Amino acid sequence: MRKGLFLLALVLLCGLVPARGDIPWIKDDIDAAFREAKVRKQPLLIYFHTTWCSWCAQMEDKVFSDDEVTDRSNAFVSLRLNCDRR
């Protein structure tokens, strides 16, 4: 029982932690992201994630925190969509 409660608390806390790195995410606003991409004349990078997805956590820890990835993300308008909400 305690282990189950601990895991539940851990999952809930992980959902509160924002994405790391310097990627300037537009969060959950599809219309704003499309407008920004049109104004900047840049392609849209869409990151679909959930709070419970272990692969998403690995992407955030290993990929989105990488300096080369964050540097290259400047060529895109980055949209972060929480699929738990939609």
N, C-alpha and C positions, 0 to 999 in steps of 0.2 A: 504494500500500500504506500509506504513512504517513498519507495523508488518511483512509483507511478506519479505521485504528487510532485516529486522533484523534477521528473522529466516534463511534466505539464508546465511547471513554473519556468523551466528553462526554455521551452518552446515559446511561451508567452513573452518572456523577456527578450528573446532573439527577434521577435517581431517589432519590438520597440527600438531596436538599434538601427540607426540610419545607415545607408550604404556608405562605405568608406571610399576614400580616394577623392580626387579633385574633379570628378566628372560633374559638370553642372546639370544635374537632372531636372527635368520638368516632371513633377510627380502627379500622376493620375489625371492630367488635364490634356486630353487628346486634341481638343480644338486649339488650345494655346500652342501646343507643340507643332501642329500643322501650320498655324499662322507664322510662328517663328521660323520654321523651315522655309516657308515661302519668302519671307522678308530677307532672310540671310542667304537664300538660294543654296541651301545645303541639304543633303539627304537626311532622312530621319532614322535614328537608331532607336529601336524599341526594345526595352528589356522587360519581359514578362516575368514576374516573380510571385512567390507566395511566402508567407511567414513560416510554413512548415517544411519547405523544400530544402533538403540537404544539399542538392546540387546548386541551388541559388546561393546558399551560404558560402559554398566553395567558390563560386564565381565572384562574389563580393570580396572574399578574403584573398583570393589568389590572382584574380584577373583585374578586377576594377581598382585594386590598390596598386597595381603595377604602373610604374612611371611611364613606360612606353605606351601602355594602353591609354592612360589618362592624357598623355600628350596627343595621341592620335585621335582621341575623342573630340578634339576641338574642330575637326573637319565635319562634325555631325551636330545636329540638334538631337539631344539625348532625352528620350521619354522613358520614364520608369513607371510601369503599370502594376499595381498590386492586384493580382487576380483573386485574392480573397474578398475584395470589395466589389468586384464586377462579375 
